[in-house]
Amino acid sequence: MNPRLETQVEWGERVGPSLCALVGAAPVRLDPEGVRAAFGEIEPTGATCIAGARRPWPALPRRASRTPLPELLTRVCADIPAGSVALALSGGVDSAVLAALLRGRVVAYTLAPALPGYSEVSEAQAIADALGIPLRRIPATEQDFVAALPAVIRGCESPLYNLHPVSRHLLAEAVKADGFDVLITGDGADELFRGTLGGDYLPIVGALTRAAGLTVVAPFLDPIVAEVALDPDKRALRSFASELGVPEAIAWAPKAPRFAPPMDLSCHHDAARIVALGRHLGRTPAQATDRERVAWTTLSLFADAFAGLDLSCAG
């Protein structure tokens, strides 16, 4: 069994846990292919960071299985030892099922961002109340998101096109500060049941969790669970959630994409650097949309943070 959300970086013929560990002080130039992730143009097989470096994300193994999903998930969760283990509880069905299977063995955490339309704290609390488990809320303001952005870019070693991954950084830092070593997450459930890869998200949140000093365990990525049939609507998982006592309104709620709302990133906006990066990449640094503002701002932070990057283009 290996349900850990492992993230690796490839550079040339070398593989390691991080870009910095592989490249060090070597001069590696930024190029157009190396920033595609920031603009939402990544290849489905993995997010590219800089020239010649990428975070690969392999497809989950698929084998026909007659074993029902509840039995597979229960088997995987039963092998997770009790101890200094926390659970990232969102307001969705994926982490709710894990909370039910692990109740009494983990402490549940949820981020409580003070951002309109972005918080799922009420749903997470409803899950915790229905299952009879304690829930620790981690408050977060827009200022917390913005202030954390340089550390997030250092941790994931990639520019972004939305600030949603910052949520994982803030949650993981709080969990680690409370003395936990392992974070259980519902990562990979959407990709598992849809048969997609998640190369623009899973490697990033995995790297951010590890950067906080935590081991991230994702039961939905266990090869045992990967034996289940494709189920884009998650009907089997939703039925199991109902049986476990998850509120019906949450168990059967349709999937809604999660994107962080626009935030004021002006404190990180280096106009001269962004113009220089755009010139080098053959792009005009547009700022009309939140995606563009996040992409160019985090790209400049990435260029500043990575010591092995050749910044002659920004001279």
C-alpha positions as CSV (number, residue, x, y, z in Angstrom):
1,M,0.0,0.0,0.0
2,N,1.3,3.5,-0.9
3,P,-1.3,6.2,-0.5
4,R,1.2,9.0,0.0
5,L,1.0,11.9,-2.4
6,E,4.6,11.7,-3.5
7,T,5.8,14.5,-5.7
8,Q,9.0,14.3,-7.8
9,V,10.9,16.6,-10.1
10,E,12.7,15.5,-13.2
11,W,15.6,17.6,-14.6
12,G,17.5,16.1,-17.5
13,E,18.1,12.5,-16.5
14,R,17.9,13.2,-12.8
15,V,14.9,12.8,-10.4
16,G,14.6,14.3,-6.9
17,P,12.1,15.7,-4.4
18,S,12.6,19.3,-5.4
19,L,13.8,21.6,-8.1
20,C,16.3,23.3,-5.8
21,A,17.8,20.0,-4.7
22,L,18.4,19.0,-8.4
23,V,19.5,22.2,-9.9
24,G,21.1,24.0,-7.0
25,A,23.2,26.9,-8.4
26,A,23.3,25.6,-12.0
27,P,22.3,28.3,-14.5
28,V,19.0,27.2,-16.0
29,R,17.2,29.6,-18.3
30,L,13.6,30.5,-18.1
31,D,11.8,29.8,-21.4
32,P,8.3,29.8,-22.8
33,E,7.8,26.1,-22.1
34,G,8.8,26.6,-18.5
35,V,6.0,28.9,-17.5
36,R,3.0,27.3,-19.2
37,A,1.6,26.2,-15.9
38,A,1.2,29.9,-14.9
39,F,-1.1,30.5,-17.8
40,G,-3.1,27.4,-17.5
41,E,-1.5,25.8,-20.6
42,I,0.1,22.8,-19.1
43,E,0.5,19.4,-20.6
44,P,-1.8,16.8,-19.1
45,T,1.2,14.7,-18.0
46,G,2.6,17.2,-15.6
47,A,3.3,20.8,-14.8
48,T,6.6,22.3,-16.2
49,C,8.5,24.6,-13.9
50,I,11.5,25.8,-15.9
51,A,13.5,24.8,-18.9
52,G,14.2,21.0,-18.7
53,A,12.4,20.6,-15.3
54,R,9.0,19.2,-14.7
55,R,6.8,17.6,-12.1
56,P,5.5,14.5,-13.7
57,W,2.2,13.1,-12.7
58,P,1.6,9.5,-13.9
59,A,-1.8,8.0,-14.6
60,L,-3.3,5.9,-11.8
61,P,-3.0,2.2,-12.5
62,R,-6.3,0.6,-13.6
63,R,-7.3,-3.0,-13.0
64,A,-10.7,-4.5,-13.1
65,S,-12.0,-5.3,-9.7
66,R,-15.2,-6.7,-8.4
67,T,-14.6,-5.4,-4.9
68,P,-17.0,-2.7,-3.9
69,L,-15.6,0.8,-3.3
70,P,-16.6,0.9,0.4
71,E,-14.6,-2.2,1.1
72,L,-11.5,-0.9,-0.7
73,L,-11.6,2.5,1.0
74,T,-12.3,0.9,4.4
75,R,-9.3,-1.4,3.9
76,V,-7.0,1.5,3.0
77,C,-8.1,3.7,5.9
78,A,-7.8,0.8,8.4
79,D,-4.1,0.7,7.7
80,I,-3.5,4.3,8.6
81,P,-2.1,4.3,12.1
82,A,-3.4,6.5,14.9
83,G,-1.1,9.1,16.3
84,S,-0.1,12.6,15.3
85,V,-2.4,12.5,12.3
86,A,-4.6,15.3,11.1
87,L,-7.3,15.3,8.4
88,A,-8.0,18.1,5.9
89,L,-11.8,18.4,6.0
90,S,-13.3,20.5,3.2
91,G,-17.0,20.8,2.6
92,G,-17.1,18.0,0.0
93,V,-18.0,14.4,-0.1
94,D,-14.4,13.1,-0.6
95,S,-12.9,14.2,2.7
96,A,-16.3,13.7,4.5
97,V,-16.1,9.9,3.7
98,L,-12.5,9.8,5.0
99,A,-13.6,11.7,8.2
100,A,-16.3,9.1,8.8
101,L,-13.9,6.2,8.3
102,L,-11.2,7.7,10.5
103,R,-13.3,9.2,13.2
104,G,-11.7,8.8,16.6
105,R,-8.3,8.4,15.1
106,V,-7.5,11.8,13.6
107,V,-8.1,15.5,14.3
108,A,-10.0,17.3,11.6
109,Y,-8.9,20.7,10.3
110,T,-10.6,23.1,8.0
111,L,-9.6,26.5,6.6
112,A,-12.0,29.3,7.4
113,P,-11.1,32.0,4.9
114,A,-12.8,35.4,5.4
115,L,-13.3,35.6,1.6
116,P,-16.8,36.0,0.2
117,G,-18.1,32.9,-1.6
118,Y,-14.9,30.9,-0.9
119,S,-15.3,29.4,2.5
120,E,-16.6,25.9,3.1
121,V,-16.4,26.1,6.8
122,S,-20.2,25.8,7.4
123,E,-20.3,22.6,5.3
124,A,-17.2,21.2,7.1
125,Q,-18.8,22.0,10.5
126,A,-22.0,20.2,9.4
127,I,-20.0,17.1,8.5
128,A,-18.2,17.2,11.8
129,D,-21.4,17.7,13.8
130,A,-23.1,14.9,12.0
131,L,-20.2,12.5,12.5
132,G,-19.5,13.6,16.1
133,I,-15.9,14.6,15.5
134,P,-14.1,17.7,16.7
135,L,-13.1,20.3,14.1
136,R,-10.4,22.9,14.3
137,R,-11.0,26.0,12.2
138,I,-8.0,27.9,10.8
139,P,-9.0,31.5,10.1
140,A,-7.4,33.2,7.1
141,T,-7.8,36.7,5.7
142,E,-6.9,38.1,2.2
143,Q,-3.8,39.5,3.9
144,D,-2.8,36.0,5.0
145,F,-3.2,34.7,1.5
146,V,-1.2,37.5,0.0
147,A,1.5,37.5,2.6
148,A,2.0,33.7,2.2
149,L,2.5,33.9,-1.6
150,P,6.3,34.1,-1.7
151,A,6.6,31.1,0.6
152,V,4.0,29.2,-1.5
153,I,6.0,29.8,-4.7
154,R,9.2,28.6,-3.0
155,G,7.4,25.6,-1.7
156,C,5.7,24.5,-4.9
157,E,8.6,25.8,-7.2
158,S,6.1,26.8,-9.8
159,P,4.1,29.9,-10.8
160,L,0.4,29.7,-10.5
161,Y,-2.7,30.9,-12.3
162,N,-5.0,31.0,-9.3
163,L,-4.4,31.4,-5.5
164,H,-6.4,28.3,-4.5
165,P,-3.2,26.2,-3.6
166,V,-2.4,28.9,-1.0
167,S,-5.2,27.3,1.0
168,R,-3.2,24.1,1.4
169,H,-0.1,26.1,2.5
170,L,-2.0,27.9,5.2
171,L,-3.8,24.8,6.5
172,A,-0.6,22.7,6.4
173,E,1.4,25.3,8.3
174,A,-1.3,25.4,11.0
175,V,-1.4,21.6,11.3
176,K,2.4,21.4,11.6
177,A,2.4,24.2,14.2
178,D,0.1,22.1,16.3
179,G,2.6,19.2,16.3
180,F,1.2,16.8,13.7
181,D,3.4,14.9,11.3
182,V,0.8,13.5,8.8
183,L,-2.0,15.1,6.9
184,I,-4.8,12.9,5.4
185,T,-6.5,14.5,2.4
186,G,-9.1,13.7,-0.2
187,D,-6.7,14.6,-2.9
188,G,-7.0,12.6,-6.1
189,A,-10.7,11.6,-5.8
190,D,-11.9,13.7,-8.7
191,E,-9.0,12.4,-10.9
192,L,-9.6,8.8,-9.8
193,F,-13.3,8.7,-10.6
194,R,-13.0,10.8,-13.8
195,G,-9.9,9.0,-15.1
196,T,-7.9,12.3,-15.4
197,L,-4.4,13.2,-14.2
198,G,-4.6,16.4,-12.2
199,G,-1.1,17.4,-13.3
200,D,-1.7,21.1,-12.6
201,Y,-2.9,20.7,-9.0
202,L,-1.9,17.5,-7.3
203,P,1.9,17.9,-7.6
204,I,1.6,21.5,-6.4
205,V,-0.5,20.8,-3.2
206,G,1.7,17.7,-2.5
207,A,4.8,19.8,-2.7
208,L,3.2,22.5,-0.4
209,T,2.2,20.0,2.2
210,R,5.7,18.5,2.2
211,A,7.2,22.0,2.4
212,A,5.3,22.5,5.7
213,G,7.1,19.4,7.1
214,L,4.1,17.0,6.8
215,T,3.7,13.7,5.1
216,V,0.5,13.8,3.0
217,V,-1.5,10.6,2.7
218,A,-4.2,10.5,0.1
219,P,-6.3,7.3,0.3
220,F,-7.9,7.9,-3.0
221,L,-4.5,7.6,-4.7
222,D,-3.8,4.2,-3.2
223,P,-3.3,1.5,-5.9
224,I,-5.9,-0.6,-4.1
225,V,-8.6,2.1,-4.5
226,A,-7.5,2.7,-8.1
227,E,-9.0,-0.7,-9.0
228,V,-12.5,0.9,-8.9
229,A,-14.5,1.5,-12.1
230,L,-14.7,5.0,-13.5
231,D,-17.6,6.9,-11.9
232,P,-17.5,10.6,-12.9
233,D,-20.6,11.4,-10.8
234,K,-19.2,9.6,-7.8
235,R,-22.5,7.8,-7.3
236,A,-20.9,4.9,-5.4
237,L,-18.9,7.3,-3.1
238,R,-22.0,9.4,-2.5
239,S,-24.1,6.3,-1.5
240,F,-21.3,5.2,0.8
241,A,-21.2,8.7,2.4
242,S,-24.9,8.5,3.1
243,E,-24.5,5.1,4.8
244,L,-21.7,6.6,7.0
245,G,-23.9,9.4,8.2
246,V,-22.7,12.3,6.1
247,P,-25.5,14.8,5.6
248,E,-27.5,14.2,2.5
249,A,-27.1,17.7,1.3
250,I,-23.3,17.3,1.3
251,A,-23.2,13.7,0.1
252,W,-25.2,14.5,-3.0
253,A,-24.1,18.0,-3.7
254,P,-22.8,18.5,-7.3
255,K,-19.1,19.1,-7.7
256,A,-18.3,22.8,-7.9
257,P,-14.8,23.9,-9.1
258,R,-12.9,25.8,-6.4
259,F,-11.1,28.9,-7.4
260,A,-9.8,31.6,-5.0
261,P,-11.4,35.0,-5.6
262,P,-9.3,37.9,-6.9
263,M,-7.1,39.6,-4.4
264,D,-4.9,42.7,-4.3
265,L,-1.4,41.5,-5.2
266,S,0.1,45.0,-5.7
267,C,2.6,44.5,-2.9
268,H,4.2,41.7,-4.9
269,H,3.9,43.4,-8.3
270,D,7.3,44.3,-9.8
271,A,6.3,46.0,-13.0
272,A,9.9,46.3,-14.4
273,R,10.7,42.6,-13.7
274,I,7.4,41.5,-15.3
275,V,8.0,43.5,-18.4
276,A,11.5,42.0,-18.7
277,L,10.2,38.5,-18.2
278,G,7.5,39.1,-20.8
279,R,10.0,40.4,-23.3
280,H,12.2,37.3,-22.8
281,L,9.3,35.0,-23.2
282,G,7.9,36.8,-26.2
283,R,4.7,37.7,-24.4
284,T,2.9,40.9,-23.6
285,P,2.3,40.9,-19.8
286,A,-1.5,41.5,-19.7
287,Q,-3.2,42.4,-16.4
288,A,-6.8,42.4,-17.4
289,T,-7.9,39.2,-15.7
290,D,-7.2,37.7,-12.3
291,R,-5.6,34.7,-14.0
292,E,-3.2,37.1,-15.8
293,R,-2.4,39.1,-12.7
294,V,-1.7,36.0,-10.6
295,A,0.3,34.4,-13.4
296,W,2.7,37.3,-14.0
297,T,3.0,38.1,-10.3
298,T,3.8,34.6,-9.3
299,L,6.1,34.2,-12.2
300,S,8.2,37.2,-11.0
301,L,8.2,35.8,-7.5
302,F,9.4,32.4,-8.9
303,A,12.2,34.1,-10.8
304,D,13.3,36.0,-7.6
305,A,13.1,32.9,-5.4
306,F,14.9,30.4,-7.5
307,A,18.7,30.8,-7.1
308,G,19.6,28.6,-10.0
309,L,17.6,30.5,-12.6
310,D,19.5,32.6,-15.2
311,L,17.9,36.0,-14.9
312,S,19.9,37.7,-17.6
313,C,16.6,38.3,-19.4
314,A,15.6,40.6,-16.6
315,G,18.8,42.6,-16.6
